[in-house]
C-alpha cells in the first residue's frame, strides 16, 4: 500500500511539476502516507497500542508488573481510607493536648495585677477572702461542668504571695461553715500544666508526624506500584497531607470558632474554639505553637545526620571490633548490607519541603518570622543531605521525572493559601481598623464582625483579587487542561526536542556494562547450552570501545542488572572475577594441593563450580519463562 502511494506521488509529481500546486499536492500525499503508517503501527492483533516512554531500568519494581490497575485502584482506596482514620486519631490526640493547654492558659484572664494589688492595698485579709470565694465559686462551676469565670483577684493574690506560699492553707468562713484549703496550689498547678502542655504540643506534633510518616510509607507500599517513582510520589503526597494537616490546619481548627459565619450547618462543626478571627491573642496562643513547631523542624536535619552517622558506626564497630578485615558476617550480602550504607530515602524529604512551604505561605503574611525560619530550614536540609548522601547512603537508583513533576503539581496550590489566608489576616477588624464588639464578661471571646466584602478602604483587597484570579487559573489548569492543549495554550501540546548530541546506544555503553552482558552470555552458553541474547547484539557489545558520552546507571532491562535485585537474590554474576571467593554455599572449602600434598590458596574446579551454581541457578530460574522446554529438561536441578 505504501509503495503504491509513493509511486502515485512520483507520477503525480511528474504530471504536476509544471503546475503551481505541485508542492501542495506532494505535501498532501506525504501527509496521507504518514497517517497510514501511524494507523498501521498503532494496531497490534486488532487492538490499539498506547506507546509510552519507558521507565529507567533501576526504577522498575519487577515483582509488581503483574498487578492490574483494578487491584491497584482498590488498594489505593483502602489505603487512603486507613490514612483518613489515622489522621482522625492523630487529630484527636493533638486536639486534646492543644485544647487542654489553651483552656488552662485562658482560664485566668491575661491582666496586669498592679491595679488589683493597689485596690486591696492594706487589706490583705479581704484580698485573701475575695480570692478564696472566687476559687470556691469556680470549683462549683467546674463540678457542674459549666464554664469557669475567674477574675484577676485570685490570680493576682497568688502571684503576689509567690510560689513559696502556694501550699499555705487559707481559712474562709461562709454562713458559719469554715473552709480551709491551699487554693493557690490549684492556680500554680494549672499554670504549670499549661506551660508544659503548651511547650510540649510542638514536640507532640513532630512525634505524631514521624509515627504517621512510617505508617503511611508501609501502607502505600502495599499498593504495589509499577515503579519506584510512582511509589515515592504517592508516599510524598500522603506524608505531606498528614504533616500539613497536623501542623498547619489542626491547631487553627482546634482554637477556631466560625459560628458567626455561613453556612451554619458547616460552621457549627468548628465552634468549640475561643477565637473568631486572627486576633492578637491568637498569635500568642496558636501562632506561637506553629512557630515553635517550625523551629524544632528546622533542627531535625542535624538529628538525622547524627543518627545516620552514629548508628551504622556502632553496628560496624560491634561487627568488626575495630578491624575492618575481621567480620562476624557469614556472607558477602550481609557484609555489604552492613558496610555498604543504607538506601537513600527521598520521599519524605520532598514531603517535608512541601510542608515547610505550605505552612510558611499559609501564615507568612501574619507571621513574617516564618520566612527566615523556612530559609534556615532549607539551608540546614541542603547541608545535612549533602553529608548524608556523601558518607552514609548508597548510590540512589535512577528515577524518572514523576517525583519532581508531582512535587511541582502540589506546589502550585501554595500561592492560593498565601493570598487567601493572607487577605483574611491583614483585613482583621481589631488589629488594622481598631473595631471592637462588647462582650458579656472577660471570659467570653470577642466576635470579629469580619466578612468578605469588596471595599476600597480594605488594604487586603489586592490579595483577595489575586486569590480569586489564582483560584480561577487553578480550575482552568485542572478541569480544562486537555482542552487548552488542543487549542495550543500550553507547552504540553508538543514535546520540546533538545539536541543533546548523544551517540548511538552501542557507542554510549561503557566497557563494564558491555562486559557484563558478553561474559554472562558466553558463560551460560558454554556452561548450560543456551543463549540469553541475540548473537548480533553480543558481537556489537564485544566490539565496544571507550564511549565519548557514557550512559549513567545500568542500560539493561534485566532484573539481575539492578544492584538491588542482585543483593536480594545474593546473585554474583560471571563477569565478576574470582566470584567463588564472594559466594558461600555452606560446604567446606576444597583447595588444590601442591607437590607435597599441602593445600594451596586456590580452590579446586569442583569447589568453584559448586559455588558458582548458587548464582547460576538464580539466573536460570529468572530465564525459565522463555527458555525452550527441551533445554530446560536437560538442566539438572538436583
Beta strands, then each sheet from edge to edge (+ up, - down):
strand 1: 43-44
strand 2: 47-48
strand 3: 170-174
strand 4: 177-181
strand 5: 591-593
strand 6: 599-603
sheet 1: 1+ 2-
sheet 2: 3+ 4-
sheet 3: 5+ 6-
end
